[in-house]
Amino acid sequence: MTRNQKNLAEKKLLLAVFSTEVFEGRIIRQERPICCGVEIDLLEAKLTFLAARIHNKDFTMLEPYCPLCGNKVRASYRVLS
């Protein structure tokens, strides 16, 4: 396995874990990242992670960079309960 393949596998695993929690969660819900009129493919985009503590629980928000303009799309979320 090449280093690139290993990095992609790690990124897929992190996305699987964090995406379910923040995009489909019951405590918080992160908005899907959109920039330049399109939803950003998190698997293809450069990502940063934002730690947030809500109701004494830690969450990791996903903040991608737009592949079209290069701007960072800040995590936008709402607390559900």
C-alpha positions in Angstrom: 0.0 0.0 0.0 1.4 3.4 -1.0 1.5 6.4 1.3 -1.2 8.1 -0.8 -3.5 5.1 -0.5 -2.9 4.9 3.2 -3.7 8.6 3.6 -6.9 8.2 1.6 -7.9 5.2 3.7 -7.4 7.1 6.9 -9.3 10.1 5.5 -12.2 7.8 4.5 -12.3 6.3 8.0 -12.3 9.8 9.7 -15.0 11.0 7.4 -17.2 8.0 8.1 -16.9 8.5 11.8 -17.3 12.2 12.0 -19.8 12.6 9.1 -22.4 10.4 10.7 -22.1 12.2 14.0 -22.3 15.8 12.7 -24.5 15.5 9.6 -27.0 13.0 11.0 -26.6 13.5 14.7 -29.3 14.0 17.3 -27.5 16.5 19.4 -26.1 18.8 16.7 -26.4 19.0 13.0 -23.8 20.5 10.8 -24.9 22.1 7.5 -23.5 20.5 4.4 -20.6 22.6 3.1 -21.4 24.7 0.0 -19.2 27.1 -1.8 -19.3 28.6 -5.3 -22.9 27.2 -5.7 -22.0 23.5 -5.2 -21.8 21.1 -2.3 -18.2 20.2 -1.6 -17.2 16.6 -1.9 -15.5 16.0 1.5 -13.6 13.0 0.2 -12.0 15.1 -2.6 -11.4 18.3 -0.7 -8.6 19.3 1.6 -10.1 19.2 5.2 -9.4 20.7 8.6 -11.2 19.6 11.7 -12.8 21.9 14.3 -13.3 20.6 17.9 -16.5 21.8 19.6 -17.8 21.0 23.1 -21.6 21.1 23.3 -23.5 19.9 26.4 -20.3 18.5 27.8 -19.7 16.3 24.8 -16.9 16.7 22.2 -17.7 16.9 18.5 -15.5 17.2 15.5 -16.8 19.5 12.8 -15.5 19.2 9.2 -14.2 22.3 7.5 -13.2 21.8 3.9 -11.5 24.1 1.4 -13.4 24.8 -1.7 -11.8 23.1 -4.7 -12.9 25.9 -7.0 -11.9 29.1 -5.2 -9.7 27.8 -2.4 -11.6 29.4 0.5 -12.1 27.6 3.7 -15.8 26.8 4.4 -16.4 27.3 8.1 -18.5 24.8 9.9 -22.1 25.9 10.4 -24.2 23.9 12.7 -27.2 24.1 15.0 -27.9 22.4 18.4 -30.9 20.1 18.2 -31.3 19.2 21.9 
